[in-house]
Amino acid sequence: MVTDITRGIHQARANYLVALGMLTYLEVIGGLITGDGGLIGKSRDNFNAALAHMPPAYAVFQVKVVRPGTNPASGVYEILRCSMVHQYTPSETFMVYANPGHRAAAGRLGFEWENLPGGSQRLAINTNELLRDFKTLLVTMRHWISSQDALYYPLIKKALERIDGYKLVP
């Protein structure tokens, strides 16, 4: 995962593809954290579980889109992950940034509201920063596995065993 994203940022310069991959990988890693990886209907919980183990600003970053005639959809999962996976772009003003050849900016989050001229804002994904924080999450998970953490190791093991047990039937 890390190699794919790093190459996407620094070699392919594929901003939107990198953002899509990162948001999908967060959901996958969250499925290991919850133990529900590979189960239908658990995507939102899995994605949010990954965000909850990243720097605190991720868990509190929220997005709300209100459209006439619809219920308000709220949250990074609906607006970023689902929109990127199903429409390849969020349905509001949006930008993906990568900074090939450079390190992530200290103190900058992978998601942010960018102020535009005239006082409006647009939602942005900063792929360098999101990758930095994703790598930190993977280090945390590696520790849980190597130390056989009493809370997370059994959940990670359960999800991996479930996924490993899948069979394809023609």
C-alpha positions in Angstrom: 0.0 0.0 0.0 2.7 2.5 1.0 4.8 1.7 -2.0 1.8 2.2 -4.4 0.9 5.5 -2.9 4.5 6.8 -2.7 5.0 5.9 -6.4 1.7 7.5 -7.2 2.7 10.8 -5.6 6.4 11.0 -6.6 6.5 9.2 -10.0 3.1 9.1 -11.6 1.9 12.4 -10.1 -1.6 10.9 -10.1 -3.3 13.1 -7.5 -6.9 11.8 -7.8 -5.9 8.2 -8.1 -3.6 8.5 -5.1 -6.4 10.1 -3.1 -8.8 7.3 -4.1 -6.2 4.7 -3.1 -5.5 6.4 0.3 -9.2 6.6 1.2 -9.8 3.0 0.2 -6.7 1.8 2.1 -7.9 3.6 5.2 -11.1 1.6 5.0 -9.2 -1.7 4.6 -6.9 -0.9 7.6 -9.9 0.1 9.7 -11.4 -3.3 8.9 -8.4 -4.9 10.6 -8.7 -2.5 13.6 -12.4 -3.3 14.1 -12.1 -7.0 13.2 -14.9 -6.5 10.7 -12.7 -6.4 7.5 -14.4 -8.1 4.6 -17.9 -7.9 6.1 -20.7 -6.2 4.1 -22.2 -3.1 5.7 -19.1 -2.2 7.8 -17.3 0.1 5.5 -18.2 3.4 7.3 -17.3 2.0 10.7 -14.0 0.6 9.4 -13.1 3.9 7.7 -13.9 5.8 10.8 -11.9 3.4 13.0 -8.8 4.1 10.9 -9.3 7.9 11.3 -9.8 7.5 15.1 -6.2 6.0 15.3 -4.6 8.8 13.3 -3.8 12.2 14.7 -6.8 13.6 16.6 -7.7 16.2 14.0 -8.8 13.5 11.6 -11.5 12.1 13.9 -13.0 15.6 14.4 -12.7 16.8 10.8 -16.3 16.8 9.5 -18.0 17.7 6.3 -21.7 18.3 5.8 -23.4 18.8 2.5 -27.0 19.9 2.5 -29.0 19.7 -0.7 -32.7 20.6 -1.2 -34.8 17.5 -1.1 -32.3 15.2 0.6 -31.3 14.4 4.1 -28.0 16.0 5.0 -25.0 13.6 4.5 -22.4 14.2 7.1 -18.9 13.0 7.6 -15.6 12.4 5.8 -16.7 8.9 4.9 -19.7 9.9 2.9 -18.3 13.0 1.3 -14.7 12.0 0.6 -14.5 8.2 0.5 -17.9 7.4 -1.0 -17.7 10.3 -3.5 -14.2 9.4 -4.6 -15.1 5.6 -4.9 -18.4 6.1 -6.7 -18.1 9.3 -8.6 -14.3 9.8 -8.6 -14.8 13.2 -7.1 -16.7 14.7 -4.2 -19.8 16.5 -5.5 -18.7 19.9 -4.0 -15.8 22.2 -4.8 -12.8 20.0 -4.3 -9.0 19.7 -4.9 -6.4 17.1 -4.4 -2.8 18.2 -3.8 0.4 16.2 -4.1 3.9 17.7 -3.7 6.2 15.3 -5.6 9.7 15.2 -4.3 8.9 17.0 -1.1 8.1 15.9 2.4 4.7 16.3 4.1 4.3 19.7 5.7 4.5 19.6 9.5 1.2 20.4 11.2 -0.8 20.1 8.0 -3.6 17.5 7.9 -4.5 15.3 5.0 -7.9 16.8 4.8 -8.6 20.6 5.1 -10.9 23.4 4.1 -9.0 25.7 1.8 -10.0 29.4 1.8 -10.6 30.8 -1.7 -10.7 34.4 -2.9 -14.0 35.9 -2.1 -14.5 34.1 1.2 -15.6 30.7 -0.2 -13.9 27.4 0.7 -13.2 24.2 -1.0 -12.4 20.8 0.5 -8.9 19.5 -0.2 -7.0 16.3 0.3 -3.3 16.7 0.8 -1.8 13.4 -0.3 1.7 13.9 1.1 0.3 14.6 4.6 -2.3 11.8 4.4 0.4 9.3 3.4 2.6 10.4 6.3 -0.2 9.9 8.8 -1.2 6.6 7.2 2.3 5.3 7.6 2.3 6.3 11.3 -1.0 4.3 11.6 0.7 1.3 10.0 3.6 1.5 12.5 1.0 1.5 15.3 -0.6 -1.6 13.9 2.7 -3.3 13.5 3.3 -2.7 17.2 -0.1 -4.1 18.1 0.7 -7.3 16.1 4.3 -7.7 17.3 3.3 -7.2 20.9 0.1 -9.2 20.5 -1.8 -6.3 22.0 -4.7 -7.7 24.1 -7.3 -5.5 22.4 -6.3 -5.1 18.8 -4.3 -8.2 18.0 -7.3 -10.6 18.3 -9.4 -8.2 16.0 -6.7 -8.0 13.4 -6.2 -11.8 13.5 -10.0 -12.4 13.2 -10.3 -10.1 10.1 -7.3 -11.6 8.4 -8.5 -15.2 9.0 -11.9 -14.3 7.6 -10.4 -12.7 4.5 -8.0 -15.6 4.1 -11.0 -18.1 4.3 -12.8 -16.6 1.3 -13.3 -19.0 -1.5 -14.4 -18.3 -5.1 -17.1 -20.5 -6.5 -17.8 -20.6 -10.2 
